[in-house]
Amino acid sequence: MNKYEHIQLAAYEANMQLPELGLVLFTFGNASACDRDAGVFAIKPSGVPYEKLKPADMVIVDFDGNTVSGTMRPSSDTLTHAVLYKHWKHIGGIVHTHSTYATSWAQTQTDIPIFGTTHADHLTEDVPCAPVMSDEMIRGDYEYQTGFQILNAFENKGLSPEEVEMVLVANHAPFTWGKTVQKAVYNSAVLEEVAKMAWLTRQIRPDAPRLKKSLIQKHYERKHGSGAYYGQEHD
């Protein structure tokens, strides 16, 4: 039995959701799922069309970006995933897309402002945009440095990656993560919708005000706080 089959299947299913949700075009994206105990993650092979993928095609990579198992070259974004897994120990899955609205905000080098309660249902902060990379970082190990660009942005902005599970990379595109790769996919879909709503808000009213703090806290806490009452109780 293939000891990595469980994360290969999880990564495959996550990758297949991306085109279904309208988050990727052609091969513009990737998802990965990790096994913390084994110290590895499964990620989409580079440049392979989604309709041709199989679970066994998912490449197994360690947290230093070395291929452990697989016959194909892993995603070109593998080292970015590896850096995030290595430094943020709670992450179980990562998704990278070039979804239209989130990527458009990234291309403006702008955080996505928290305008409404849909945004506040998921996080209490603006969606952060990591700044443009320096020429030195770009000329170096680009994908590896992209991971550190994200880490540095969170440190500089004083954000917790456990509370804010999404980021834009300036002039590039979004990354999302979660305790599972399924949550990372969910976060990518939420990010794209929030990005679209924020863009439309700005078109309707360029000086639209940010959501007031009491509403931010109310909507976030009712889903995520100690007294959360959204959804159903589970044993």
GUTI-43697 format. One record per residue (C-alpha): residue number from 1; x, y, z. Coordinates in Angstrom, 3 decimals, decimal comma, padded with zeros to 6 digits. Example, Ala and Ser with C-alpha at 12.3 -4.5 7.8 and 13.67 -1.06 7.14 Angstrom:
+-----+----------+----------+----------+
!  nr !       c1 !       c2 !       c3 !
+-----+----------+----------+----------+
!   1 !  012,300 ! -004,500 !  007,800 !
!   2 !  013,670 ! -001,060 !  007,140 !
+-----+----------+----------+----------+
This chain:
+-----+----------+----------+----------+
!  nr !       c1 !       c2 !       c3 !
+-----+----------+----------+----------+
!   1 !  000,000 !  000,000 !  000,000 !
!   2 !  001,222 !  003,499 ! -000,839 !
!   3 !  001,862 !  005,232 !  002,496 !
!   4 !  001,228 !  008,637 !  000,920 !
!   5 ! -002,070 !  007,692 ! -000,714 !
!   6 ! -004,162 !  009,637 !  001,827 !
!   7 ! -002,517 !  012,990 !  001,094 !
!   8 ! -002,303 !  012,293 ! -002,626 !
!   9 ! -006,065 !  011,756 ! -002,673 !
!  10 ! -006,693 !  014,867 ! -000,556 !
!  11 ! -004,475 !  016,993 ! -002,820 !
!  12 ! -006,055 !  015,538 ! -005,962 !
!  13 ! -009,603 !  016,218 ! -004,785 !
!  14 ! -008,660 !  019,775 ! -003,783 !
!  15 ! -007,020 !  020,457 ! -007,130 !
!  16 ! -010,067 !  019,156 ! -008,976 !
!  17 ! -012,300 !  021,559 ! -007,058 !
!  18 ! -010,400 !  024,631 ! -008,276 !
!  19 ! -011,666 !  024,615 ! -011,888 !
!  20 ! -015,113 !  023,494 ! -010,707 !
!  21 ! -015,287 !  026,616 ! -008,521 !
!  22 ! -014,043 !  028,858 ! -011,313 !
!  23 ! -010,837 !  029,659 ! -009,449 !
!  24 ! -008,361 !  028,498 ! -012,087 !
!  25 ! -008,030 !  028,589 ! -015,872 !
!  26 ! -005,995 !  025,956 ! -017,713 !
!  27 ! -003,167 !  025,108 ! -015,243 !
!  28 ! -003,102 !  028,450 ! -013,370 !
!  29 ! -003,060 !  027,095 ! -009,820 !
!  30 ! -002,216 !  024,317 ! -007,408 !
!  31 ! -003,234 !  022,759 ! -004,121 !
!  32 ! -001,229 !  020,718 ! -001,637 !
!  33 ! -002,019 !  018,581 !  001,401 !
!  34 !  000,505 !  017,722 !  004,110 !
!  35 !  001,179 !  014,901 !  006,558 !
!  36 !  002,857 !  016,518 !  009,572 !
!  37 !  003,934 !  013,216 !  011,097 !
!  38 !  005,705 !  012,173 !  007,912 !
!  39 !  007,065 !  015,674 !  007,255 !
!  40 !  005,878 !  015,733 !  003,650 !
!  41 !  003,153 !  017,158 !  001,436 !
!  42 !  001,489 !  016,111 ! -001,812 !
!  43 !  001,238 !  018,724 ! -004,558 !
!  44 !  000,032 !  018,951 ! -008,150 !
!  45 !  002,630 !  018,195 ! -010,835 !
!  46 !  003,732 !  021,204 ! -012,869 !
!  47 !  001,818 !  022,133 ! -016,004 !
!  48 ! -000,453 !  019,076 ! -016,144 !
!  49 ! -004,039 !  019,898 ! -017,222 !
!  50 ! -006,594 !  019,200 ! -014,502 !
!  51 ! -008,623 !  016,833 ! -016,678 !
!  52 ! -005,581 !  014,582 ! -017,035 !
!  53 ! -004,703 !  014,393 ! -013,345 !
!  54 ! -004,919 !  011,235 ! -011,244 !
!  55 ! -004,382 !  010,901 ! -007,472 !
!  56 ! -001,172 !  008,947 ! -008,068 !
!  57 !  000,228 !  011,888 ! -010,065 !
!  58 !  000,494 !  014,044 ! -006,938 !
!  59 !  004,187 !  014,517 ! -006,136 !
!  60 !  005,403 !  013,964 ! -002,566 !
!  61 !  007,778 !  016,657 ! -001,321 !
!  62 !  009,430 !  017,369 !  002,034 !
!  63 !  009,367 !  020,719 !  003,848 !
!  64 !  012,677 !  021,695 !  002,252 !
!  65 !  011,213 !  021,252 ! -001,215 !
!  66 !  012,938 !  017,958 ! -002,034 !
!  67 !  010,959 !  015,379 ! -004,005 !
!  68 !  010,455 !  012,254 ! -001,912 !
!  69 !  008,225 !  010,280 ! -004,242 !
!  70 !  006,813 !  010,765 ! -007,721 !
!  71 !  007,902 !  010,617 ! -011,342 !
!  72 !  006,843 !  014,109 ! -012,410 !
!  73 !  008,192 !  017,550 ! -011,636 !
!  74 !  006,183 !  019,185 ! -008,839 !
!  75 !  004,419 !  022,536 ! -009,223 !
!  76 !  006,668 !  025,515 ! -009,892 !
!  77 !  005,243 !  027,009 ! -006,652 !
!  78 !  006,375 !  024,040 ! -004,549 !
!  79 !  009,053 !  025,941 ! -002,641 !
!  80 !  006,538 !  028,593 ! -001,585 !
!  81 !  004,325 !  025,849 ! -000,137 !
!  82 !  007,361 !  024,267 !  001,543 !
!  83 !  008,374 !  027,506 !  003,287 !
!  84 !  004,859 !  028,051 !  004,646 !
!  85 !  004,545 !  024,458 !  005,884 !
!  86 !  007,943 !  024,614 !  007,535 !
!  87 !  007,340 !  027,872 !  009,404 !
!  88 !  003,602 !  027,727 !  010,130 !
!  89 !  003,184 !  024,408 !  011,932 !
!  90 ! -000,617 !  024,476 !  012,093 !
!  91 ! -001,161 !  024,419 !  008,323 !
!  92 ! -002,486 !  021,218 !  006,766 !
!  93 ! -003,202 !  022,453 !  003,252 !
!  94 ! -002,345 !  025,318 !  000,877 !
!  95 ! -004,011 !  026,589 ! -002,293 !
!  96 ! -002,608 !  029,005 ! -004,871 !
!  97 ! -004,745 !  030,378 ! -007,697 !
!  98 ! -004,800 !  033,238 ! -010,152 !
!  99 ! -008,505 !  033,850 ! -009,603 !
! 100 ! -009,651 !  036,979 ! -011,407 !
! 101 ! -010,745 !  039,389 ! -008,688 !
! 102 ! -008,230 !  038,443 ! -005,991 !
! 103 ! -005,407 !  038,600 ! -008,527 !
! 104 ! -006,629 !  041,988 ! -009,748 !
! 105 ! -006,342 !  043,350 ! -006,184 !
! 106 ! -002,850 !  041,819 ! -005,957 !
! 107 ! -001,911 !  043,627 ! -009,167 !
! 108 ! -002,865 !  046,936 ! -007,556 !
! 109 ! -000,552 !  046,113 ! -004,601 !
! 110 ! -003,493 !  046,848 ! -002,298 !
! 111 ! -005,023 !  045,191 !  000,767 !
! 112 ! -008,701 !  044,275 !  000,297 !
! 113 ! -010,621 !  046,555 !  002,707 !
! 114 ! -013,196 !  045,074 !  005,051 !
! 115 ! -016,351 !  046,708 !  003,705 !
! 116 ! -019,071 !  044,288 !  004,751 !
! 117 ! -020,285 !  041,470 !  006,939 !
! 118 ! -019,456 !  038,744 !  004,383 !
! 119 ! -015,803 !  039,652 !  004,862 !
! 120 ! -016,231 !  039,923 !  008,644 !
! 121 ! -017,800 !  036,454 !  008,811 !
! 122 ! -014,350 !  035,100 !  007,945 !
! 123 ! -011,773 !  037,534 !  009,312 !
! 124 ! -011,575 !  040,798 !  011,215 !
! 125 ! -008,795 !  042,332 !  009,130 !
! 126 ! -008,315 !  043,593 !  005,615 !
! 127 ! -006,999 !  040,826 !  003,370 !
! 128 ! -003,270 !  041,649 !  003,422 !
! 129 ! -001,191 !  042,217 !  000,327 !
! 130 !  002,481 !  041,347 !  000,696 !
! 131 !  004,612 !  044,109 ! -000,865 !
! 132 !  006,506 !  043,911 ! -004,120 !
! 133 !  009,572 !  041,711 ! -003,842 !
! 134 !  013,014 !  043,278 ! -003,989 !
! 135 !  015,163 !  042,758 ! -007,088 !
! 136 !  017,550 !  040,685 ! -004,988 !
! 137 !  014,765 !  038,311 ! -003,928 !
! 138 !  013,450 !  038,079 ! -007,488 !
! 139 !  016,896 !  037,282 ! -008,881 !
! 140 !  017,457 !  034,668 ! -006,179 !
! 141 !  015,405 !  031,522 ! -005,560 !
! 142 !  012,163 !  033,236 ! -006,582 !
! 143 !  009,548 !  030,749 ! -005,381 !
! 144 !  011,433 !  030,138 ! -002,129 !
! 145 !  011,655 !  033,888 ! -001,523 !
! 146 !  007,939 !  034,272 ! -002,241 !
! 147 !  007,302 !  032,153 !  000,846 !
! 148 !  009,421 !  034,512 !  002,939 !
! 149 !  007,718 !  037,531 !  001,395 !
! 150 !  004,459 !  036,158 !  002,808 !
! 151 !  006,005 !  035,344 !  006,215 !
! 152 !  007,547 !  038,809 !  006,453 !
! 153 !  004,295 !  040,530 !  005,487 !
! 154 !  002,443 !  038,803 !  008,317 !
! 155 !  005,179 !  039,631 !  010,822 !
! 156 !  005,368 !  043,276 !  009,739 !
! 157 !  001,594 !  043,712 !  009,818 !
! 158 !  001,291 !  041,913 !  013,173 !
! 159 ! -001,121 !  039,335 !  011,745 !
! 160 ! -001,720 !  035,763 !  012,862 !
! 161 ! -001,778 !  033,157 !  010,067 !
! 162 ! -004,166 !  031,125 !  012,219 !
! 163 ! -006,738 !  033,940 !  012,101 !
! 164 ! -005,990 !  035,345 !  008,635 !
! 165 ! -005,760 !  032,345 !  006,313 !
! 166 ! -005,235 !  034,237 !  003,071 !
! 167 ! -002,840 !  036,675 !  001,446 !
! 168 ! -002,231 !  038,477 ! -001,821 !
! 169 !  001,298 !  038,658 ! -003,201 !
! 170 !  001,755 !  042,010 ! -004,925 !
! 171 !  001,606 !  041,837 ! -008,733 !
! 172 !  001,265 !  038,063 ! -008,481 !
! 173 ! -001,768 !  036,291 ! -007,007 !
! 174 ! -003,395 !  034,882 ! -003,846 !
! 175 ! -002,407 !  032,068 ! -001,521 !
! 176 ! -004,728 !  030,554 !  001,086 !
! 177 ! -004,275 !  027,865 !  003,716 !
! 178 ! -006,049 !  026,049 !  006,506 !
! 179 ! -005,862 !  023,136 !  008,928 !
! 180 ! -006,926 !  020,959 !  005,999 !
! 181 ! -006,598 !  021,393 !  002,258 !
! 182 ! -010,406 !  021,397 !  002,074 !
! 183 ! -010,415 !  024,507 !  004,285 !
! 184 ! -007,751 !  026,085 !  002,069 !
! 185 ! -010,003 !  025,542 ! -000,975 !
! 186 ! -012,932 !  027,059 !  000,921 !
! 187 ! -010,771 !  030,068 !  001,821 !
! 188 ! -009,791 !  030,553 ! -001,828 !
! 189 ! -013,436 !  030,625 ! -002,871 !
! 190 ! -014,313 !  033,043 ! -000,045 !
! 191 ! -011,369 !  035,287 ! -000,936 !
! 192 ! -012,433 !  035,487 ! -004,575 !
! 193 ! -015,990 !  036,430 ! -003,613 !
! 194 ! -014,857 !  039,026 ! -001,071 !
! 195 ! -012,448 !  040,487 ! -003,646 !
! 196 ! -015,272 !  040,731 ! -006,184 !
! 197 ! -017,628 !  042,389 ! -003,680 !
! 198 ! -014,951 !  044,886 ! -002,642 !
! 199 ! -014,248 !  045,797 ! -006,274 !
! 200 ! -017,959 !  046,333 ! -006,964 !
! 201 ! -018,276 !  048,373 ! -003,775 !
! 202 ! -015,530 !  050,696 ! -004,973 !
! 203 ! -017,220 !  051,051 ! -008,382 !
! 204 ! -020,535 !  052,016 ! -006,811 !
! 205 ! -019,004 !  054,297 ! -004,210 !
! 206 ! -015,285 !  055,064 ! -004,483 !
! 207 ! -015,184 !  056,509 ! -000,954 !
! 208 ! -017,203 !  053,689 !  000,643 !
! 209 ! -016,480 !  053,510 !  004,394 !
! 210 ! -015,002 !  050,480 !  006,104 !
! 211 ! -017,328 !  048,312 !  008,150 !
! 212 ! -017,579 !  049,643 !  011,678 !
! 213 ! -015,755 !  047,745 !  014,405 !
! 214 ! -018,845 !  046,597 !  016,324 !
! 215 ! -020,247 !  044,876 !  013,234 !
! 216 ! -016,875 !  043,320 !  012,436 !
! 217 ! -016,675 !  041,802 !  015,915 !
! 218 ! -020,322 !  040,716 !  015,949 !
! 219 ! -020,159 !  038,830 !  012,675 !
! 220 ! -016,802 !  037,240 !  013,375 !
! 221 ! -017,634 !  036,212 !  016,936 !
! 222 ! -021,001 !  034,679 !  016,072 !
! 223 ! -019,179 !  032,180 !  013,843 !
! 224 ! -015,807 !  031,841 !  015,540 !
! 225 ! -016,046 !  033,158 !  019,107 !
! 226 ! -016,450 !  031,230 !  022,362 !
! 227 ! -020,189 !  031,878 !  022,235 !
! 228 ! -020,588 !  031,150 !  018,517 !
! 229 ! -024,137 !  030,304 !  017,492 !
! 230 ! -023,882 !  029,988 !  013,710 !
! 231 ! -024,615 !  026,498 !  012,341 !
! 232 ! -025,527 !  023,361 !  014,286 !
! 233 ! -024,109 !  021,870 !  017,436 !
! 234 ! -022,090 !  018,702 !  017,041 !
! 235 ! -021,077 !  016,070 !  019,580 !
+-----+----------+----------+----------+
